[in-house]
Amino acid sequence: MAKELELQEFLTEEEKEERKGLEYILAEMKRKR
Protein backbone atom coordinates (compact mmCIF):
# COMPACT_ATOMS: atom_id res chain seq x y z
CA MET A 1 0.00 0.00 0.00
CA ALA A 2 2.80 2.40 0.87
CA LYS A 3 4.46 1.66 -2.46
CA GLU A 4 1.27 2.54 -4.31
CA LEU A 5 1.11 5.92 -2.61
CA GLU A 6 4.73 6.58 -3.55
CA LEU A 7 3.92 5.74 -7.18
CA GLN A 8 0.95 8.13 -7.12
CA GLU A 9 3.20 10.97 -5.97
CA PHE A 10 5.72 9.96 -8.64
CA LEU A 11 3.21 10.58 -11.45
CA THR A 12 3.88 13.71 -13.45
CA GLU A 13 1.26 16.45 -13.63
CA GLU A 14 0.76 15.49 -17.28
CA GLU A 15 -0.10 11.92 -16.34
CA LYS A 16 -2.55 13.14 -13.70
CA GLU A 17 -4.28 15.31 -16.30
CA GLU A 18 -4.49 12.36 -18.70
CA ARG A 19 -6.14 10.25 -16.00
CA LYS A 20 -8.69 12.99 -15.29
CA GLY A 21 -9.44 13.07 -19.02
CA LEU A 22 -9.98 9.32 -19.17
CA GLU A 23 -12.24 9.37 -16.12
CA TYR A 24 -14.24 12.20 -17.69
CA ILE A 25 -14.65 10.30 -20.97
CA LEU A 26 -15.78 7.16 -19.14
CA ALA A 27 -18.32 9.16 -17.14
CA GLU A 28 -19.67 10.73 -20.35
CA MET A 29 -20.04 7.32 -21.98
CA LYS A 30 -21.99 6.02 -19.00
CA ARG A 31 -24.32 9.04 -19.11
CA LYS A 32 -25.16 8.51 -22.79
CA ARG A 33 -26.46 4.98 -22.17
BELSULUR-V164170 format. One record per run of one state. SS is the DSSP state (h for helix, s for strand, l for the rest). FROM is the first residue (numbers start at 0). LEN is the number of residues. If there is no record, write none. Layout:
{{SS FROM LEN} {SS FROM LEN}}
//
This chain:
{{l 0 1} {h 1 9} {l 10 2} {h 12 20} {l 32 1}}
//
